[in-house]
Amino acid sequence: MKYISTRGLAPALTFEEAMLTGLALDGGLYVPEYIPKVTKNQILSLQGLRYQEIAFKITKPFMGNAFEDDELHEIIEKAYADFSHISCAPLVELEANHFLLELFHGPTLAFKDFAMQLIGQLFQVALKRRGKRVTIIGATSGDTGSAAIEAFKGLDAVDVFILFPDGRVSDVQRRQMTTAKESNVHAIAVDGTFDDCQSRVKDMFNDHKFRNEVQLAGVNSINWARVLAQIVYYFSSAVSLGGPSRKVSFTVPTGNFGDIFAGYIAKEMGLPIDRLIVATNQNDILHRCLSGNGYHTTEVAASISPSMDIQISSNFERALFYAYALDANEIAKLMDQLKQNGGFDITNAALSALSQHYSSGMATEVETSSTIGRSLSRSAQLLCPHTAIGVKVANDFRDHAVPMITLATAHPAKFPAAVKNASDVNPSLPDRMSDLFDRSERISKVANDPGELKRFIKDRI
Ligand SMILES: *Cc1c(COP(=O)(O)O)cnc(C)c1O
């Protein structure tokens, strides 16, 4: 199995190489050269298996011969050992035929742990085998950074630098990044927005001299291995609701388009999915685009769902690549227009290809808060603001014949101020991190400047 770039000009890589590289050398994103298919019987055979077993069966065909079966089993066991729920990704009923897929039982209480914990173990094995050391650099709107620091802290073959927008992440998110004691992890508060952080990371990847000097590796949601890990829970949840005999729909609170794109791959593999519904907050560029208004960036407005405060949705490039029938040349042109003019229009053919799989909707700040309040009073479920956006949009699309699964992307205690405001309930942190506010913090503030950031990193590896 080889991986090719969405922009067509970077060499094809193996799974392991694509994972260790992150962003392709031509600025594109890696996708598998073909999508492995699963038969109806293979899906049936997943019923009743442990999450870890499903993970093995779904991820293995994408990895070529990168890992022996025994090795991969062990990696997966370690990755999910620290989840506090026995089924890792439990489903709970919110209303008749509407389910929440709880993805917040990992060590940092957000769905990012599913991919990051797996990637941490995969990196460790791959780097050890190669006798190599890498520098991981990532941008975060809050949850990726804490998940990465948690997954990589203390590993000897990696240094980790996480850029986050100063003052734009919640206190819990910040503390999860800044209270790790291990000296190989660094949280950097950047004077700017999440998009600035993401641009600085892209700058560093596109500076090939720096990239080689520090052996740069990326674990942002552009990393294919992260998308891969997220495909698994689409299968585990659909199967527990009667798949493959019954279709299900998914609503996914979306920012960088990584999580929902994993759903698209699951569908292409053969999982019977009816609709994939993109739910955005007021930063609704994806909803506008999927509604036929082109992809045009505006200013990011800070919201109570900060992990979705995004205007440049990196993984959308992958969705476009498939919508443009794998025409890498066309994708390179669109991405160039995005860089030059802040946006682009898409062809009718591509829009209709996207509409075959995805629907979209948005929730305002007021709608998000009132959904938190209503879900608590009607269903006794306390939602995080991101999940509430999903629930609001899912309700706009309810077709009662098809079960709806809304992805619950974070634990409400990660966003206590917004949740308290909306529901009058102060969500408490799970026991495992009840002392978070007593731990001491280690933060470095760096300007939103490529030169300064590179110096900072070189001084510390
Ligand atoms: C990252 C994140 C999202 C958005 O996921 P994408 O893969 O970027 O679309 C939604 N909710 C929470 C809580 C997140 O951390």
The ligand as an ORCA input file, in Angstrom:
! r2SCAN-3c Opt
* xyz 0 1
  C     -10.704     18.821     17.157
  C     -12.076     18.886     17.681
  C     -13.186     18.987     16.829
  C     -13.039     19.113     15.327
  O     -12.497     17.966     14.745
  P     -11.857     18.020     13.296
  O     -11.274     16.679     13.048
  O     -10.808     19.100     13.352
  O     -12.929     18.389     12.338
  C     -14.454     18.970     17.394
  N     -14.629     18.883     18.728
  C     -13.591     18.791     19.580
  C     -13.849     18.709     21.031
  C     -12.281     18.785     19.087
  O     -11.255     18.688     19.934
*
